[in-house]
């Protein structure tokens, strides 16, 4: 946490001298967040060398709660060329955030075609606390039929504590029969562990992402010439010049 000396409370304007060393003491006070349970740190002092306007104190957050708690840090007993200005106390909010889950947007539509694989990027933003499980599935756009010819068509992804991204690899299955082009949606179905899914209106994290599953080799056909059924006809010609 930053402590300012000779600056306004937002740290942007000079409001006092900073030419001499100074010291201020701080005291940690439990409230709904309790010392040793939700946070840890020792009462102590913050020092400023001559000309220094910003110093720091450290408090470690221990809480694993999903509900908001708070404790207070109070500044007191300044010494040197410094006086305490308001606010001399700060309320610190403790809130563990598992995160918001969504697909990463891309500039174009994801196309999975013959001989290619593509990755969907699943992101976890806002927070990275705890182990999160996310379920997703591929569904046909405007149809209740099942998506065919691609693997996997659904899955369960696990974000371990501190992990903020997972890549999901989609590949075509080998098939000798023609398949139509399928316009699909990769849909996030649920998330556990306290995480939430992206809003449908969110443009930075997507709840649904369009995926086109094609099979151009079969759907549009491949023409092969068979050596057994082909012949090459050569015609000899002569050129005469009349004098």
C-alpha positions in Angstrom: 0.0 0.0 0.0 1.3 3.5 -0.9 1.8 6.2 1.7 2.2 9.8 0.4 4.3 12.5 2.0 4.0 16.1 0.8 1.3 15.1 -1.8 -2.5 15.3 -2.0 -4.5 12.2 -1.1 -4.6 11.2 -4.8 -0.8 11.6 -5.1 -0.9 14.2 -7.9 -0.3 17.6 -6.3 2.5 18.9 -4.0 1.0 20.3 -0.8 4.0 20.3 1.6 7.8 20.2 2.0 9.8 17.0 1.2 13.3 18.3 1.7 14.0 16.5 5.1 13.7 12.9 6.2 10.4 11.9 7.9 8.8 8.9 9.6 5.2 7.9 10.3 3.9 4.9 12.2 1.0 2.7 11.2 -1.4 0.4 13.1 -3.5 -2.5 11.7 -7.0 -2.8 13.1 -9.2 -5.8 12.6 -12.9 -5.3 11.6 -14.9 -7.9 9.7 -11.6 -9.1 8.3 -9.5 -10.5 11.2 -5.7 -10.4 11.7 -4.2 -13.8 11.3 -7.2 -15.2 9.6 -8.0 -12.8 6.7 -4.8 -10.8 6.6 -1.3 -10.7 8.2 1.2 -8.0 8.9 3.0 -6.2 11.7 2.4 -2.8 13.1 5.4 -0.7 12.2 6.7 2.5 10.6 7.2 4.0 7.1 10.2 6.1 6.4 10.9 8.8 3.8 14.3 10.0 2.8 14.9 13.6 1.8 13.0 14.4 -1.4 11.0 11.1 -1.4 7.3 11.5 -1.6 6.0 7.9 -1.8 6.7 4.9 0.5 5.1 1.6 1.0 3.8 -0.7 3.7 3.0 -4.4 3.2 0.0 -6.4 4.3 -0.5 -10.0 3.2 -4.1 -11.1 2.3 -4.9 -14.6 3.6 -8.6 -14.8 3.1 -10.3 -17.3 1.0 -13.8 -15.9 1.4 -16.1 -14.9 -1.4 -17.8 -12.3 0.8 -16.5 -8.8 1.2 -14.6 -8.1 4.5 -12.5 -5.1 5.6 -9.9 -3.9 8.1 -8.3 -0.5 8.8 -4.8 0.9 8.6 -4.3 4.0 10.8 -1.3 6.4 10.5 0.0 8.0 13.7 2.9 9.6 15.5 4.6 11.4 12.6 8.2 12.7 13.1 10.5 14.9 11.1 9.3 17.5 8.7 5.8 16.0 8.3 2.3 16.3 9.8 -0.7 13.9 9.3 -3.4 15.1 6.9 -6.8 13.6 6.4 -7.5 10.8 5.7 -5.1 9.4 8.3 -6.9 6.0 8.1 -7.7 3.7 5.2 -10.3 1.0 5.0 -8.9 -2.1 3.1 -11.5 -4.4 1.4 -10.7 -8.1 1.3 -12.5 -9.9 -1.4 -11.4 -13.2 -3.0 -12.4 -13.2 -6.7 -12.4 -16.5 -8.6 -12.8 -14.6 -11.9 -15.0 -14.3 -15.0 -14.8 -16.9 -17.8 -15.2 -16.3 -21.5 -13.9 -17.0 -25.0 -11.2 -14.6 -26.3 -12.6 -12.6 -29.2 -10.8 -12.8 -32.6 -10.9 -10.7 -35.7 -12.4 -13.4 -37.9 -14.6 -16.5 -37.7 -12.8 -19.7 -36.6 -12.7 -22.2 -39.6 -11.9 -25.9 -39.1 -11.3 -27.5 -42.5 -9.7 -30.6 -44.0 -6.3 -31.3 -42.5 -6.4 -28.4 -40.1 -7.0 -27.9 -36.4 -7.9 -24.7 -34.6 -7.6 -23.4 -31.0 -10.3 -21.7 -28.9 -8.8 -19.5 -26.2 -10.6 -19.7 -22.9 -9.8 -16.8 -20.6 -10.2 -16.1 -16.9 -10.2 -12.4 -16.0 -10.9 -10.1 -13.0 -9.6 -12.7 -10.6 -7.5 -16.0 -10.6 -8.3 -17.4 -7.1 -9.0 -21.1 -6.7 -9.6 -24.1 -8.9 -12.4 -23.4 -11.5 -14.2 -26.0 -13.7 -15.9 -24.8 -16.9 -18.2 -26.9 -19.1 -18.6 -26.1 -22.8 -20.2 -27.6 -25.9 -20.5 -27.2 -29.7 -24.1 -26.7 -30.9 -25.4 -26.1 -34.4 -26.6 -22.6 -35.0 -30.4 -22.7 -35.5 -30.6 -26.4 -35.3 -31.1 -29.1 -32.6 -29.0 -31.7 -34.5 -25.7 -32.8 -33.1 -22.4 -31.4 -34.5 -20.6 -34.2 -36.4 -17.1 -34.7 -37.6 -15.1 -32.6 -35.1 -13.4 -33.6 -31.8 -14.0 -32.7 -29.1 -17.6 -31.5 -29.5 -17.8 -30.7 -25.7 -15.5 -30.6 -22.8 -14.7 -29.8 -19.2 -11.7 -27.4 -18.7 -10.0 -26.9 -15.3 -8.3 -23.7 -14.3 -5.9 -24.4 -11.5 -5.3 -21.7 -8.9 -3.6 -18.7 -10.5 -4.1 -19.9 -14.1 -5.8 -17.4 -16.4 -6.0 -19.1 -19.8 -6.6 -22.5 -21.4 -6.4 -23.5 -25.1 -9.0 -25.9 -26.5 -7.9 -27.7 -29.6 -10.6 -28.7 -32.2 -9.8 -31.1 -35.0 -11.7 -32.8 -37.8 -12.3 -36.5 -37.6 -11.3 -38.6 -40.6 -14.3 -39.5 -42.7 -14.7 -40.9 -46.3 -18.3 -39.7 -46.5 -19.2 -36.1 -47.6 -20.2 -33.8 -44.8 -22.0 -30.5 -45.1 -20.5 -27.3 -43.8 -21.7 -26.7 -40.2 -22.1 -23.3 -38.6 -21.7 -23.9 -34.9 -21.5 -22.0 -31.6 -19.0 -22.9 -28.9 -21.2 -22.3 -25.9 -20.0 -22.0 -22.3 -22.6 -23.9 -20.2 -21.5 -23.6 -16.6 -18.6 -22.7 -14.2 -17.9 -23.9 -10.7 -15.7 -22.7 -7.9 -17.3 -19.3 -7.5 -16.4 -18.1 -11.0 -19.1 -16.5 -13.3 -19.6 -16.7 -17.0 -19.3 -13.7 -19.3 -22.5 -11.8 -20.0 -24.1 -12.3 -23.4 -23.6 -8.6 -24.2 -19.9 -8.6 -23.3 -17.6 -8.0 -26.2 -14.3 -8.5 -24.3 -15.1 -12.0 -23.1 -17.6 -14.1 -25.2 -20.2 -16.4 -23.8 -20.6 -17.9 -27.3 -18.2 -18.0 -30.2 -18.9 -18.9 -33.9 -17.0 -21.9 -35.3 -17.4 -23.2 -38.9 -16.7 -26.9 -39.4 -16.1 -27.6 -43.1 -14.8 -30.5 -45.0 -14.0 -29.0 -48.4 -12.3 -32.2 -49.7 -15.5 -34.2 -49.4 -18.2 -31.5 -49.5 -17.1 -30.0 -52.8 -15.5 -33.1 -54.3 -12.1 -34.2 -55.6 -11.7 -35.2 -59.2 -9.1 -37.9 -59.9 -8.0 -39.3 -63.3 -7.7 -43.0 -63.3 -4.8 -44.4 -65.3 -6.8 -47.5 -66.3 -9.5 -45.5 -67.9 -7.5 -42.8 -69.6 -5.5 -42.8 -72.9 -3.3 -40.2 -74.5 -3.8 -39.6 -78.3 -0.8 -38.2 -80.2 -1.4 -36.9 -83.7 1.6 -36.4 -86.1 1.3 -33.6 -88.5 3.5 -32.4 -91.3 4.1 -28.9 -92.6 4.8 -28.4 -96.2 6.1 -25.3 -97.8 5.3 -24.7 -101.4 7.9 -22.8 -103.5 
